[in-house]
Amino acid sequence: MWDVIVVGGGPGGAAAAKLCAQGGLCTLLLETRALPRDKVCSGVLFGDTAQALTREIFGELPQTVMVPPRYLRGQAVYVQGAERSVIEQRMPITWRKDLDFWMVQAAQKQGAAISDSTRAIDVSQASDGCCVRVHKRRDGSTQDLKARFVIGADGAKSAVRKSLFPGLKVPYNQEIRECYHMAFPLEDAYIHTFYDAVLKYWFIINFKGPYFLLEVSGKLGETSALKEKVVKPYLARQYGFDPKTVPLRLDGTVEAKLYEQLFSRKFVPAVGNVVLVGDAAGFQLPTGEGIGTALMSAAKAAQAVLAAAGRSTAAADIYLDLTRGMVDAIKELHALAVKARFTPADDPQVTVERVVEMMKASLRYVA
């Protein structure tokens, strides 16, 4: 019987496991894939929240976890027909494989047990605690694990969330990433973000050592066509990129867009003694940044579980109160995003200014 089982080995899961173990709880962290594992993500600790919480929970980010150029100088924003705008912000850059594994190891050193290649199938609650049914990939077995509390940090397609809300309809965006081993005529000291408010998509160009990465985000089922028919021809015209170049790696992911459900409280990220953090909870900034909100919600989840462990109050009651400010702040940022990204202005320069306002607000994110 564990005190707490944390599902998911990303920053949110690692932070929750470390803080719960640090608080004296018998903690188990489950990760679906074998560690270390990759994650489709820019790998940038964008804003003040992500950077401050990383230092507070895990300590200083080691040089070995970062990738050249190690620190970006900021973000460059592009809207067709307008001048480029630059936001100066010092930001460490990593491969998520290395960042997440460093964080998981910190949780393990704090006393949390780690079980990778272990996929959570279902979570249920009863009067005597919670049950997490898992599939062990290494031997194909199925087991039922018992705990007083469960923290679901298992991402956009969360199995824990699905167990709590089986009828919830989750809107998804799709992100496709291509990695190239070649030069590209943009400064590697910046992450370059391109917006199209008419077609309602965005893409980024990101540099990691000798590689450049193209990440395109749009509606589920439409992103691949946008990449081939719109993005690559644009890069060919503007930067001389050959659309026929074969990437070293092509992968992708989905992003759960639970804003409407979260703001209207049709969905709440905790029930009883099961709480959700990060993307599983819908806590993602409209810019796509999720590391800071994952760390913040994980810290609040650990606080709620530690408080509930000492009394009869359900963890959900404490957690929903602690995260009310997060929901309000994300709602304000979402309103800025709708205006900036999806409401085309007559003057493209106005669109750039709106996007920059949204991005600066996200970098300062505090809840």
C-alpha positions in Angstrom: 0.0 0.0 0.0 1.7 3.2 -1.2 0.9 6.6 0.2 0.9 8.1 -3.2 1.3 6.8 -6.8 2.3 9.4 -9.4 1.5 8.5 -13.0 3.9 10.1 -15.5 7.6 10.7 -15.6 7.7 14.3 -17.1 8.5 17.4 -15.1 5.1 17.5 -13.3 5.3 13.8 -12.3 8.9 14.1 -11.2 8.2 17.2 -9.2 5.2 15.7 -7.5 7.1 12.5 -6.6 10.1 14.4 -5.3 8.0 16.7 -3.1 5.8 13.9 -1.8 8.8 11.7 -0.9 10.5 14.8 0.6 7.4 15.2 2.8 7.8 11.6 4.1 5.2 9.9 2.0 5.9 6.4 0.5 5.9 7.4 -3.2 5.9 5.4 -6.4 6.4 7.0 -9.8 5.1 5.2 -12.9 6.3 5.9 -16.4 4.9 4.3 -19.5 8.1 4.1 -21.5 11.6 2.9 -20.6 13.7 5.7 -19.1 15.3 7.9 -20.3 12.6 8.6 -23.0 12.1 11.4 -25.5 9.3 13.9 -25.6 8.2 16.1 -28.5 8.7 19.6 -27.1 10.8 22.7 -27.7 12.8 21.8 -24.5 12.9 25.5 -23.6 12.3 26.7 -20.1 10.5 29.7 -21.4 9.3 32.0 -18.6 10.1 33.1 -15.1 7.8 30.5 -13.5 9.4 27.5 -15.2 12.9 28.6 -14.5 12.2 29.6 -10.8 10.3 26.4 -10.0 13.0 24.2 -11.6 15.6 25.8 -9.3 13.4 25.7 -6.3 12.4 22.0 -6.6 15.4 20.4 -8.4 18.3 22.9 -8.0 20.4 24.6 -10.7 20.1 23.0 -14.2 23.3 21.2 -14.9 25.3 22.2 -18.0 25.2 18.5 -19.0 21.4 18.7 -19.3 21.5 21.7 -21.6 22.3 21.6 -25.3 24.2 24.3 -27.3 23.7 27.2 -27.3 22.5 26.3 -23.8 20.8 29.7 -23.2 18.7 31.4 -25.8 18.5 35.2 -25.9 14.8 35.2 -26.5 12.0 34.8 -29.0 11.6 36.2 -32.5 8.0 36.6 -33.7 6.9 36.6 -37.3 3.5 37.5 -38.9 3.3 37.7 -42.7 3.3 41.3 -43.9 4.7 42.7 -40.7 8.2 43.4 -39.3 9.8 40.8 -37.1 9.6 41.5 -33.4 12.0 40.2 -30.8 11.4 39.5 -27.1 14.6 39.4 -25.1 14.5 36.7 -22.4 17.3 34.4 -21.2 16.1 30.9 -21.5 17.9 27.5 -21.0 17.3 25.0 -23.8 17.4 21.2 -23.5 16.4 17.9 -25.0 13.4 16.8 -23.0 14.9 13.3 -22.8 17.7 14.7 -20.7 15.7 17.3 -18.7 13.0 14.8 -17.7 15.5 12.1 -16.7 17.5 14.5 -14.5 14.3 15.4 -12.7 13.2 11.8 -12.3 16.6 10.9 -10.9 16.2 13.7 -8.4 12.9 12.3 -7.3 14.5 8.9 -6.9 17.4 10.3 -4.9 14.8 11.9 -2.6 13.3 8.4 -1.9 10.6 7.9 -4.6 10.5 4.4 -6.1 10.5 4.4 -10.0 8.8 1.9 -12.2 9.3 2.6 -15.9 7.9 0.6 -18.8 4.7 0.5 -16.7 1.5 1.9 -18.3 -1.4 2.9 -16.1 -4.6 1.5 -17.6 -7.3 2.5 -15.1 -7.7 4.3 -11.8 -10.6 3.7 -9.4 -11.4 4.9 -5.9 -13.1 3.1 -2.9 -13.4 3.8 0.8 -10.1 2.0 1.5 -8.1 3.9 -1.0 -7.2 4.1 -4.7 -6.4 1.3 -7.2 -4.2 1.8 -10.2 -4.3 -1.0 -12.7 -1.1 -1.2 -14.7 0.4 -3.1 -17.6 4.0 -4.1 -17.2 5.5 -3.9 -20.7 8.6 -6.0 -19.9 6.7 -9.1 -19.0 3.2 -8.4 -20.2 1.6 -8.8 -16.8 -1.2 -6.8 -15.4 -1.2 -5.7 -11.7 -3.4 -3.7 -9.3 -1.4 -1.2 -7.2 -3.0 0.3 -4.1 -2.4 3.8 -2.8 -4.1 6.4 -0.5 -3.6 9.1 -3.2 -3.0 9.2 -7.0 -1.5 12.1 -8.9 -2.1 12.0 -12.6 0.8 13.6 -14.5 0.4 11.5 -17.7 0.0 14.2 -20.3 -2.5 15.2 -22.9 -4.0 11.7 -23.4 -4.1 11.0 -19.7 -5.4 7.6 -18.7 -6.0 8.9 -15.2 -8.2 11.8 -16.5 -10.1 9.3 -18.7 -10.8 7.1 -15.6 -12.1 10.1 -13.7 -14.1 11.6 -16.6 -14.9 8.8 -19.1 -17.5 10.9 -21.0 -15.3 14.0 -21.3 -14.8 15.0 -24.9 -11.3 16.4 -25.3 -10.4 18.7 -28.2 -6.9 18.1 -29.4 -4.3 20.1 -31.5 -1.6 18.2 -33.3 2.1 19.1 -33.3 4.5 17.6 -35.9 8.2 17.8 -35.4 11.0 17.3 -38.0 14.7 17.3 -37.0 17.3 18.2 -39.6 21.1 18.0 -39.4 22.0 21.0 -41.5 22.4 24.8 -41.4 19.5 27.2 -41.6 19.8 30.9 -42.1 18.3 32.1 -38.8 20.1 33.0 -35.5 20.5 30.0 -33.2 20.3 32.3 -30.2 16.6 32.7 -30.6 13.5 30.5 -30.9 11.7 31.6 -34.0 7.8 31.6 -33.9 5.7 32.2 -36.9 1.9 32.8 -36.7 -0.9 32.8 -39.2 -4.1 34.2 -37.8 -6.1 33.4 -41.0 -5.3 29.7 -41.3 -5.1 29.4 -37.5 -1.8 27.6 -37.1 1.7 28.4 -35.9 5.2 26.9 -36.3 8.6 27.3 -34.7 12.2 26.9 -35.7 14.4 25.9 -32.9 18.2 25.1 -32.8 19.9 22.4 -30.8 23.6 22.1 -31.4 24.1 21.1 -35.1 20.4 20.4 -35.6 17.5 22.6 -36.5 13.9 21.6 -35.6 10.7 22.5 -37.4 7.6 22.1 -35.2 4.2 22.8 -36.7 1.1 23.0 -34.6 -2.5 23.1 -35.9 -5.9 21.3 -35.8 -5.8 17.6 -35.4 -5.9 16.0 -38.9 -4.9 19.2 -40.7 -1.3 19.8 -39.5 0.5 17.5 -41.9 -1.1 19.0 -44.9 -0.4 22.5 -43.6 3.3 21.6 -43.1 3.7 20.3 -46.7 1.5 22.7 -48.6 2.0 26.0 -46.6 4.9 25.9 -44.2 7.6 24.3 -46.3 6.8 26.4 -49.5 7.0 29.5 -47.2 10.4 28.4 -45.9 11.5 27.8 -49.5 10.5 31.3 -50.6 11.9 33.1 -47.6 15.0 31.1 -46.7 15.9 28.9 -49.6 14.9 25.7 -47.8 14.5 22.6 -50.1 11.1 21.1 -49.2 12.3 17.7 -50.5 15.0 17.5 -47.8 14.5 14.3 -45.8 14.5 14.9 -42.0 16.6 12.8 -39.7 13.6 12.3 -37.5 9.9 12.8 -37.9 7.6 12.6 -34.8 4.7 14.3 -33.2 2.3 14.6 -30.3 -1.1 16.0 -29.4 -2.1 18.9 -27.1 -5.3 18.7 -25.1 -7.2 22.0 -25.4 -9.4 21.9 -22.3 -9.8 25.7 -21.9 -13.6 25.9 -22.3 -14.2 22.9 -20.1 -11.8 24.1 -17.4 -13.1 27.7 -17.3 -16.7 26.6 -17.2 -16.0 24.0 -14.6 -17.6 21.3 -16.8 -14.3 19.6 -15.9 -12.3 20.0 -12.7 -8.8 18.5 -12.3 -9.4 16.5 -9.1 -11.9 14.1 -7.7 -11.7 12.6 -4.2 -8.1 11.6 -3.6 -7.0 11.6 -7.3 -5.6 14.9 -8.7 -4.4 15.8 -12.1 -1.5 18.1 -12.9 0.1 19.7 -16.0 -1.3 18.7 -19.4 -3.5 16.1 -17.9 -5.3 18.8 -15.9 -5.5 21.2 -18.9 -2.9 23.4 -17.4 -1.1 24.6 -20.5 -0.4 28.2 -21.5 -1.9 29.3 -24.8 1.6 29.7 -26.2 2.0 25.9 -25.9 4.3 26.2 -22.9 3.6 23.6 -20.3 6.7 22.9 -18.2 6.0 25.9 -15.9 2.4 25.0 -15.3 3.3 21.4 -14.9 5.8 22.2 -12.1 3.4 24.7 -10.4 0.4 22.3 -10.4 2.7 19.5 -9.2 3.9 21.5 -6.3 0.2 22.3 -5.4 -0.8 18.7 -5.8 2.0 17.6 -3.4 0.9 20.3 -1.0 -2.7 19.1 -1.2 -1.8 15.4 -0.7 0.5 16.1 2.2 -2.2 18.2 3.9 -4.9 15.6 3.2 -2.7 12.8 4.5 -2.8 14.4 8.0 -6.6 14.8 8.1 -9.8 13.4 6.7 -10.3 16.1 4.0 -10.1 14.8 0.4 -7.1 16.0 -1.5 -9.3 17.3 -4.3 -10.9 19.9 -1.9 -7.6 21.3 -1.1 -6.1 21.1 -4.6 -9.0 22.8 -6.3 -8.8 25.7 -3.9 -5.0 25.9 -4.4 -5.2 25.9 -8.2 -8.1 28.5 -8.5 -5.5 31.3 -9.2 -3.9 29.1 -11.9 -7.2 28.7 -13.7 -7.9 32.5 -13.5 -4.5 33.4 -14.9 -4.7 30.9 -17.8 -8.2 32.3 -18.6 -6.7 35.8 -18.9 -3.9 34.6 -21.1 -6.3 32.6 -23.2 -8.4 35.7 -23.9 -5.2 37.5 -25.1 -4.4 34.5 -27.3 -7.8 34.4 -28.9 -7.4 38.1 -29.8 -3.8 37.7 -31.0 -3.7 34.4 -32.8 -7.2 33.8 -34.1 -8.6 37.2 -34.8 -6.8 38.6 -37.8 -6.3 42.4 -37.7 -6.5 44.6 -40.8 -2.9 45.6 -40.1 -0.5 42.7 -39.7 1.7 44.9 -37.5 -1.2 45.1 -35.0 -1.3 41.2 -35.0 2.4 41.1 -34.2 1.9 43.6 -31.3 -1.0 41.4 -29.9 1.1 38.3 -30.2 4.0 39.9 -28.4 1.7 41.1 -25.6 0.4 37.6 -25.2 3.9 36.1 -25.2 5.3 38.6 -22.7 2.4 38.0 -20.4 3.0 34.2 -20.6 6.7 34.7 -19.8 5.7 36.6 -16.6 3.1 34.0 -15.8 2.3 34.0 -12.1 -0.6 32.3 -10.4 
